[in-house]
């Protein structure tokens, strides 16, 4: 959730004072109101927005939204109302958040905070160039705005330009040595570059100065593997008992403790910490609704549909989609592919998901057939060209660009309509290992299926059912990259991958762990190492604790 408000606004909203701000332009139809009425309306708007801000801070988002809508009904161009509405939608509907932030910035273009939040919204949607433009606009207005420097650093890191992020964080730290986002962001950029020891220095300083301690501990324990109990473990456990910790902080500490205990092979204690992290998250997931979504996808995307779609989309072979469950080897696969001089690894992109959402192809839709029926040859060509431009922007000279968003497994039907020659690599891993690896990591609310062992197992069954359908509809087209096969014979499987992409072999693909560039997923430590086999059958360490998962997986647990 975005809790930031422009300081001038936040100050008077918190205090309850209602200053005489610059009045917004009169809304359509209200231009002839007497000045006293305009002033009274402005005062009433301010009081409502003060309450909306309080609700937003208390995470009462529906109440905050309702008050903002009251203001916008009366003053449709009120920039602060649009801004608070944007903060309400952050993390829940980022497309809506983007629209509200854009309206706020349009109404008050000289406000750096509006451009900053708009840039961050674009960043969350992987629209990095546009994100950079708006954050730079914020810095033109306020060159010393530390949050904007840090936001730009984050975007550059995600955009695979970490070298550009480092000087931004250095500047931010010169302005405010103890700014949490500056310290944590610098460490994240260094970690993404594989400079783990340097990252650890910043994280330890953050802990020492009590700066975002919970995040710092979590990131610190990810920088190395422990063979002896570190002093940090007891410190983490003491922090968990601290007063008035927010849910996110409690989760970070439990995950950090669990990671250290797992390294130390104290598995029962580790799993207890992971369970407590899940309880603190409290996410919910409607598995029945998701099952209906998979039913609809299977019913709609048939061989007949694709036979009738000849001539749809764009024949480009630039896109490569690496899909699968999270923690199935997607990052490792991307690193191997991106080590080839003709391939660019773009990370986990949101572009395809945004296109799907725009046409209504999402799990919450009541009727997916309407979305699919709206796809004409002209529309698919336009969408494909837009997507190709988006990919070319990241690597103009690349022969292939890899999008490793795992959950694009849901959208393989859309991929086939837009890009009939796109390569699709499906990463598959031992079902129990895959699920356990998901369970022991912090996922966002969008991955609510990962909060409960039984739900996680049932979700995996639906993923498997949908992938089996895609393989039936597109026999031989999807390359199945089994994690265990890759680990057992790295070179042979890597050669098959490169051959599938239609490229000549390059030995650099065997040295993927030497590749420069940012890695921002939870696999950032592992992919800096040569391939190792210790992750295979890892679930046996937790066999007693994961019985609900094994039961939910059913026959897939034995596959």
N, C-alpha and C positions, 0 to 999 in steps of 0.2 A: 504494500500500500504506500502511496506517495503522501507523506505528511507535510511536505514543504509548502509554505505559502510565502509570498513576497514579504519581507520583514515589515515594511510599512503597514501592510494590510494586517498581518498577523498580530502586530503590536496593538493596534486599536481594536481588533476583534477580540483578542484575549482580555483586554482591559475593560471592555464594555463601553468604552467611549465611542461616540459616533461623530467623527469629525465632519467637516464640510468638504468632501472630496470634489475633485473635478467631476462634474456631472456628466454621465454618458449622454451621447446624442439621443435626442428624442426618438422613440420608436415610431414606426409608421403609424399614422393616424393619431399620434399624440403630440405633434409638433406645436399645436396651438394651446397647450395646457398653460394655465397661469403659472408664474414662477413659484408662487407659494405651493401649488400642487406638485410641481416638479421637485421642489425641495423636500416636501413631505414624503413623496414617493421614494426619493433617494434615501431618506432616513429609514423608512420602512424596509427598503431593500437591505440596508446595512444591518439592521437588527436581525432580519431573517438569515443573512449570510453569516453573521456572528454565531447564531445557533447552529447553522449548517456546519460551520467549521468545528464547533465543539462535538457535534455528532460524528463528523469524519474522524476526529482524533480518537473518539471512543469506539471506532469501528462500527458505528451504527449507520451503515452506508445507505440503507433504504431511506432512513429518516433524513439524512443529509441531502440525498437526491431530491426528495419531495419538496424540501424547502427551497432548493435551488430552482426547481421547476416553477415554484410559485413566483420567484423573482423574475425568471425568464418569461413567464406569461405576461408580466407587466412591463418588463424592460428587456426585450429579446436580445439586445446587444450589450448586455452587462458583462464586461470581460471577467470580473472576478467570479461571477456565477458560473460562467462557462469553465473557468479554471478549476473551481472546486468540483464541478461535475466531472471534469477529466480525472481528478484525483480519486473520485469515487469508483471509476471504472478501471483504474490501473490494476492489472493482474487478473481481472475478471472478464473484461471485454476490451482488449487493447485497441481494437479498431475504433470503438466508440470513444475511448480516452483520447485517441489521436485527433478525432474530429472536434472534440470540445477544446483541446489545447490549441488546435489550429484556429478555431474561432476566437479564442481569447487573444492569441498573438495578432490576429488580423485586426481586432478592435483596438488593441493597444500595442502597436509594433515596437515601441520604445521600451517595453518592459522585458528585461533580460530573463526573468524567471519564467515567463510564458514561453519564450523561445527555447529555454533550457528544457522545460518539461516536454515540449513538443519534440525536441531532438531526442530526448530519452525514449519517448513513445515510439518514434521511428526506429530507434536502436533495438527495442524489444521485438520489433517486427522484422529485424534483419535488413531494414532499409538504411544501410550504413551511410551512403553518400548524402542522402537527405538529412540524416541525423547529424552528420558532421556540419552541414551547412547551417542548421539552426543553432547548434551549440556554439559554433564560431560567431554567429550573429549575437548571441548572448555575451560572448567575450568581447566583442567589439564595443558593446555598451558598457560592460563592466569587466575590464581586463583582469581584475584581481578577484573575480568571483571563484572561490575555491571549488565549490560544487560543480561549476561548469568545467573547470580544468579537469577535475576527476571524471566527470561524465564523458568528456572528450577522450580521456585516456582509456576508459572502459570500451568505448566504441572502437577506437583504433586497435585495441587488443583483440576484440571480437572480429574485426575486419582483417585480421592477419597482418597488422602493421604495428607490432608491439614496440618496435624501435621508436616510433613516433609517440607512443604513450609515455615512455620513460621520462623525457624532458618535461612533459606536462605535470606529471606527479612530482618531479623535482621542484618545479616552480610552485606548485601548491604547498609543498612541505616548507618551502622558504617563507611563504606567507603565514602558514599555520602548521607548525611542526607536529601538533597533536590532533590534527583533523583526521577522524577515523577513516573516511573514504580515501584520503590521500595515502595513509600508511598501508591500509589493507589493499588498496588498488595497486600501489607500487609492488607490494609482495605478489599480488596476483599476476601482474605483468611479468615479473621476474620468473615466477613459477611456470607460466606459460611458455617462457623461453628456455626452460630447463635449468635455470640458475637457482637451484633450490637453496643452497647455503646462503646466498645473498637475500633471498626471500625470507629465510628464517630469521635473519638479523632484524629485519623490519617488523616481523611478527612478534618477536620477543620484546622489542622496544614498545610495541603497541600494548602488550600485556603489562609490561613494567609501568607504563604511563596510564594504565586503566582506560585504554582507548579501544572500544568495541571488542572487549575481552573475549566474549564467547566466539565471535567469528574468527578472531586471531588464533585462539586455541584450536579451533577446528581446522583452519588452514595450516597451522604449524604442524599438526600431527600427520598431515597428508604429505609433507615434504620428505619423509623418510620412513623406513621400516624399522621397527623396534625389536631388538633381541633381548634387551634387559629393560626392566621397568624404569621409565624416566621420571624425574622429579615432577614433571608436568602432570602425571596421572593423578596424584593425590591433590594437586592444585585444582585440577578440573573437577574432581569429585567434591571438593569444598565449595567451588563456585556454584555447583548445582543446588546446594542448600541455601544459596543467597536469597535475600528477601526481594519480593516484587519483580521477579524475572518475567519477561514476556515469553510467550510460547516459543517464538523463534529462537530466543536465547537458550531456553531449556533444551530444545531439540539439538542445537549445535553442540552443546556440552555433552549430551548423552551420546551423540554420534561420535564425538571426539574420543570419549572414554571407551566406547565400544571398539573403535578402530585400534586403539593402543592395546586393549585386552585381547583382541583377535590376533594382532601381531605376536603377542606373548603366549598365544595358544591357550589362553584361559577362556575357553569357548562359552561355557555356561554363563560366566559373568558378562562376557561380551554381548551375548544375545539378550540378556536381561536389560542391558543398556539400550540396545536397539529397540526392544519392545517398549521401553519407557519413552523413547523418542517418538515412536509412532503414536503412543497414547497422548503425548503432548501436542502432536499435530492435530489430531481429531478430525481428519478429512473423511468425507463420506463419498461413496461411489455407488451408483445405481447399476448393478450388473445386469439386471433384467432389461433396462433401457438399452444398454450396450449390446446385449444379445439380439434385441430387435433391430438395432442398426446393422449388425452383421447379417442378419436374415435378409434385410432389404438390399444390402449391397450384393449379396449372392443372387437374389431374385432378379435384380435389375441388370447387372453387368454380366451378360451371357455371351456365348460365342456369336449368337445371332446379332446382338447389338454391334459388335465390332465388325462383323461381316458387312453390315449396312453402313458402317462409318468409313468406308474407303474414301480417301481424299481429305479426311479431316486432319487438322493440325499441321505441323511442320516436320519435314523429313530430316532435320538436323540430327547429327550424331554427337553433338557437343555434350548434352546432359547425361550424367551418370547419377543414378539414385541408389544409395546404399541404405537399405531398410532392414527392419527386424525389431525385436524387443530391445529396449534399452539394456545395456550390459551384455549384449550378445556378441560383441567383437566389432561393432560398427566403427569405433574410433581407430582400432588397430588396422582394420581393412582400409579405411581412408588414408592412414599414414603410409601404408605400403603403396597404395595407388598413387598418392601425391608425391612420393619419392621419385616417380618417373618424371623426366623432364618435360613430357608433353601433357602432364596432368596437373590440375590445380585443385587442391582440397579446400572447399569453401566453408566447411563446417556444417553446423545444423541450421539450415535456412528455413524461414517461415513463409517464403513466397508462395509455394504450392498450396500450403494450408490457407493462406489468405485468399488465393483464387478460389479454392473450394468453398470457403466460407461465403465469398461474394456471390456465388451462384446457389448457395443454400445446401451444399453437399457437406453436411456435418451431422454428428451423431444425435444432436438434439432436434433435428428436422423431423417434422411429422410425415412428410411425403417426399422421399428422395427422388421419386420418378419425375416430379416436376423439374427438379434441378437438372437431371440428366437430359430430359426432353428439350430443355432450353438451349442445349449445346448444338448450334448450327455449324456447318463447315466454316462459315465466315468468322463466327465467334471463336472457335477453336484455333483458327489461324492467328487471330488477333491476340488471344491469350498466350499462345505459344511464342509469338514474336516478342511480346512484352517480357516473357520469362527469359528468353534468350538474350535480350538486351541487358537484363538484370545480371545474368551470368557473365556475359562478355565484359561488363563493367568491372568485374572482379579480376579477370585474367584475360585481357584482349588477345593474347597470343596462344592461349592454351588450346590443345586439341580436344581435351575433355575437361569438364568441370564437375566435381563431385559434390553433391548435396547429401550429407549423411544424417538427415533428420530421420531417426528410427521409425517414428510413427507414420511416415509416408507409406508404410505397408498398407494403411487403410485406403490410400489414394492411388493404388497401382492402376485401377481402371481409368482414372482421369489422366494419369501419365500416358497410358497407351493411346488415349484419344488425342492428346496434345502432341506427343512425340513418338510416333510409331517406330522410330529407330533408336530411341533412348536405351541405354543399358541399365538393367536393374539387377543389383547384387543383393541377395537376401542372406543376411547373416543369421545363422542358426546355431544354437548351443544346447548342451544337455539341459533339459527343461528345469530340473530341480536346481542345478547350479545357476542357471540364468535367473530364476526367481529369487533365490537366496541373495545373489549379488545385487538385485534390485532392492530387496528388503532392507539391507544393511546400509543403504545410502539415503540421504535426504532428497526427496523429490518434491516438486511443487504440488499445489492443490490440483493442478490440471492432471496429475497422475494419482488421483485419489485411490485408484485400484491397488496402490502399493502400500496402503496403510494397514491392511489386514491380511494375514497369511491365506485364509480361505478365499477371500475375494481375489487376491493375487493369482492363486491357482486357477480359479474360474475364468479370470480375464485371459490368462495364458491360453486356455482352451479355445477361447473365442478368436484370439490372434491366430492360433494354429489352424482353426477351421477356415478362416478367411484366406490364409496363405495357401492352403490346400486348394481352395477354389481358384485362386489366381493361377496356380500351376496347371489346373485342368483347363482353364480358358486360354492360357498362353503356354502350351506344352513346349518345353525346351528353351523358352525365351529368357526365363529368369535364372540367373546363375546362383546356385545355392552354395554359399561359402560356410562350411561347417567349421566352427571354432576349433574343435578337436582335431580335424584334418589339417588345419593350418598350423596348429601347434606341433603336431607329429612330424610334418614334413613341410617346413616353411617354404623352401625354394620351389618345390613342385607345385604347391597350391598357389604361390605368388605368380609363377609363370602362367598358370591357368587363368588367373585373374587378368593379367595384362593381355594375354591372348584374347580373352573374352572382350576386352575393350578395343580390340582391333589395332593394337600398337605393338611395335617391336620390343623385345625384352631389353631391360637395362639393369645392370647389377646393382644400381643404387637402391632398387626396391628391396634388396636384402639387408640394407643398412638404414632402414626406415627410422631407427631410433637416433640417428645422427642428423635427421632432417631439421633444418631451422624453421622457425615459424611458431605461431601460437597454438597451444592446445588448451582449451578452456573447459573441457568436459571433466567429469570425475575420473576419467582414465588418464589424466595428464601425467601422473607419475609413472604408470605402467608403460605407456607408449614411449617413454624415454629410455626404456630398458630393452635389451634383446629379448626375444620370445622365451618365455619360461612356462613350465607345465604345472606349477603349484596351484593354479586356479581350477584344474580339472578335478572333479569329484570333491570339491571343497565342501559341498553340502553335508558330507558324512561327518564333519566336525560338529554339525548341529542336528544330527538325525533325531535325537530325542525331542528337541525343541520345535521341530518343523512338521510334526505329523499332520496338523490341519492342512498345510500346503500340499503334502504328498497325497493325502486323501482327495483333495480338490482336483489335483492334476489327473488322478485316475490312471488310465492306461498310458498317458503321456509320461508318467513318472518312470515307466519301465522301458520307454522307447530308446 
